[in-house]
Amino acid sequence: MTCAEIELLICEYVDGELQPEQRLEFERHLEGCPACAELARDSAAAVEFMERAADVEPPPELITRILYDAPWSKEKAAGSGWMGSERDAQRKKIKLIRVVTTE
C-alpha cells in the first residue's frame, strides 16, 4: 500500500470500516512509514476530540443576524449590488429568513 492510498483510506481506517485484509495491509504500511503513522494517530485523535465535543444548538436569531450582517446588506447604492436596490435587498433577505426559519 502506498502513502497516497493511506491518505484515501484514512477515514475508513479510523472509523473501523476497512475489511480485515485491507486493515492488515494498512497497518503494515504504518509500521514502516512514520509519516503515515503520524497521520493515523492525528486523525484518530481528531475524531476522538470531536466525539467528546458537546453538541451546541445555535440560537434561533443567529440566521437573522447572519443575514442582516451579510455583505449584500451593506450595499447602499441603488441598483449597484447583485441584489439590486437596497429595498430589493431587504425584501430578498426577508423572504430568505422566512424560508430558512420555516424549514
C-alpha positions as CSV (number, residue, x, y, z in Angstrom):
1,M,0.0,0.0,0.0
2,T,1.3,3.5,-0.9
3,C,1.1,6.7,1.1
4,A,-1.4,8.0,-1.4
5,E,-3.7,5.0,-0.7
6,I,-3.3,5.5,3.0
7,E,-4.5,9.1,2.6
8,L,-7.5,7.9,0.7
9,L,-8.4,5.3,3.3
10,I,-7.6,7.1,6.5
11,C,-11.2,7.9,7.3
12,E,-12.3,4.3,6.9
13,Y,-9.4,3.1,9.0
14,V,-10.1,5.5,11.8
15,D,-13.8,4.6,11.7
16,G,-13.0,0.9,11.7
17,E,-14.7,0.3,8.3
18,L,-11.8,-1.4,6.5
19,Q,-12.0,-5.1,5.6
20,P,-9.7,-7.3,7.8
21,E,-7.2,-7.9,5.0
22,Q,-7.2,-4.3,4.0
23,R,-6.7,-3.2,7.6
24,L,-3.7,-5.6,7.9
25,E,-2.1,-4.1,4.8
26,F,-2.9,-0.6,6.1
27,E,-1.3,-1.3,9.4
28,R,1.8,-3.0,7.8
29,H,2.3,0.3,5.9
30,L,2.0,2.3,9.1
31,E,4.7,0.2,10.7
32,G,7.2,1.1,8.1
33,C,6.1,4.7,7.4
34,P,6.5,7.2,10.2
35,A,4.7,10.0,8.3
36,C,1.6,7.9,7.7
37,A,1.7,6.5,11.2
38,E,1.6,10.1,12.5
39,L,-1.3,10.9,10.1
40,A,-3.2,7.9,11.5
41,R,-2.5,9.0,15.1
42,D,-3.5,12.6,14.4
43,S,-6.7,11.6,12.6
44,A,-7.7,9.2,15.4
45,A,-7.1,11.9,18.0
46,A,-9.1,14.5,16.0
47,V,-12.1,12.1,15.8
48,E,-11.9,11.3,19.5
49,F,-11.8,15.1,20.2
50,M,-14.9,15.7,18.0
51,E,-16.8,12.9,19.6
52,R,-16.2,14.4,23.1
53,A,-17.2,17.9,22.0
54,A,-20.7,18.9,23.1
55,D,-23.4,19.4,20.6
56,V,-24.5,23.1,20.6
57,E,-27.8,24.3,19.4
58,P,-27.5,27.7,17.8
59,P,-29.9,30.4,19.0
60,P,-32.8,30.9,16.6
61,E,-31.9,34.6,15.9
62,L,-28.5,33.5,14.6
63,I,-29.7,33.1,11.0
64,T,-31.4,36.5,11.1
65,R,-28.3,38.1,12.4
66,I,-26.0,36.5,9.8
67,L,-28.4,37.6,7.0
68,Y,-28.5,41.1,8.4
69,D,-24.7,41.3,8.5
70,A,-24.2,39.6,5.1
71,P,-22.2,41.6,2.5
72,W,-25.2,42.3,0.3
73,S,-26.9,44.1,3.2
74,K,-24.2,46.6,3.1
75,E,-24.9,47.7,-0.5
76,K,-26.1,51.3,-0.3
77,A,-26.1,52.5,-3.9
78,A,-29.5,51.7,-5.5
79,G,-29.1,49.1,-8.2
80,S,-25.3,48.8,-7.7
81,G,-25.3,45.4,-5.9
82,W,-26.0,42.0,-7.3
83,M,-29.3,42.0,-5.4
84,G,-30.4,45.3,-6.9
85,S,-31.5,48.3,-4.8
86,E,-31.3,48.4,-1.0
87,R,-35.1,48.0,-0.9
88,D,-34.9,44.9,-3.1
89,A,-32.1,43.5,-0.9
90,Q,-34.3,44.0,2.2
91,R,-37.2,42.2,0.5
92,K,-34.9,39.3,-0.5
93,K,-33.5,39.0,3.0
94,I,-37.0,38.8,4.5
95,K,-38.0,36.1,2.0
96,L,-34.9,34.2,2.8
97,I,-35.4,34.5,6.5
98,R,-38.9,33.2,6.1
99,V,-37.8,30.2,4.1
100,V,-34.9,29.3,6.4
101,T,-36.9,29.6,9.6
102,T,-39.9,27.6,8.3
103,E,-37.8,24.6,7.2
